[in-house]
């Protein structure tokens, strides 16, 4: 009506417009509502959410999500850092059960190093075995001692050195106890219990030892050649699975008679030799084996006649296989100079790995292990280096931030002891002085 009056028309819809006063209303907006104070301010954008006006919304969002995942994988940087210091290939590794940043590594020249992976520095190193590989390395769950074995026909028990002990020399560091054997010892393992006093070692047979005795208290064999590796079940502590050089996988029960093969429950003959074993910590009736035919076989100890799963991607002999602490992922290292990770039920069923890690300098991988938080994996290879990788290749790197936080906290403590410290952020810094009477 206002428009008609302003255009000079006197009627609208057959009605007279006489006496109608024209009114004009202007649209006004507050500038502060749509203009930010700085260019970094996020301003709310008005948008009509009616799906009629957005017919391609779902395809567009799908394409954006797909591109984001592709870009994330393309620019992923899984390698974190390397620990250098060994003079020969890394053959065995284990984490301290209580101090989660302590990593033990054994090399082919008989040397054992204890690392602090948070500071990326070695704590202590010593010659565990003379003219021998470190064939086995196992940590006791009580966090006070660990075991090593080698081809020099000895099994040794060691106590951990003090982290701040700078006086201790490697030449003065002696084993707590040494067991002499008649044959080279190829592996050692201990039951998963802090009160456990028994451990097992393998050579041409499996020998069960006690801390209080100098000789084996029991031996187990089933007419096989040298037993290359063995592992205690994490739940049924009397069950041992072993692999031998005659391509056999044998399950033993230490509660049964040791005469003849009475303690052997089941035996399976593979087409190729098995190099490594690992129990699933959450479903302890499953165990994984790494084989010379480049494959990883997952077996159910209740149905040992056939493999439960077969993982296929490696192109060289699998030298190390390890379940994650939650039992949902598998880590493997191979003679093809790479490590692979399998995750989720679908990937295990398909037999295809989700990640493959390698570098130009990395050689044959003999040992792999998970960190306790399952965020990182560690590999030891024949090029004398230990490498730390992210379990999720595209995950944001938090290891460095955690390390810096630890160092900042230590610096904070030192300033408090010295009498002064500061509170600092990215934008400001506050100086605080402390005296004996208070702040």
Secondary structure, 3 states (H helix, E strand, C coil): CHHHHHCCCCEECCEECCCCCCCCCCCCCCHHHHCCCCCCCCCCCCCCCCHHHCCCHHHHHHHHHHHHHHHHHHCCCCEEEEEECCCCCEEEEEECCCCCCEEEEEECCCEEEEEECCCCEEEEEEECCCCCCEEEEEECCCCCEEEEEECCCEEEEEECCCCCCCCCCHHHCCCCEEEECCCCCCEEEECCCCCCCEEEEECCCEEEEECCCCCCCEEECCCCCCEEEEEECCCCCCEEEEEECCCEEEEEECCCCCCCCCCEEEEEECCCCEEEEEECCCCCCEEEEEECCCCEEEEECCECCCCCEEECCCCCCEEEEEECCCCCEEEEEECCCCEEEEEHHHHHHHCCCCEEECCCCCCCEEEEEECCCCCEEEEEECCCEEEEEECCCCCCCCHHHHHHHHHHHHHHHHHHHHCEEEEECCCCEEEEECECCEC
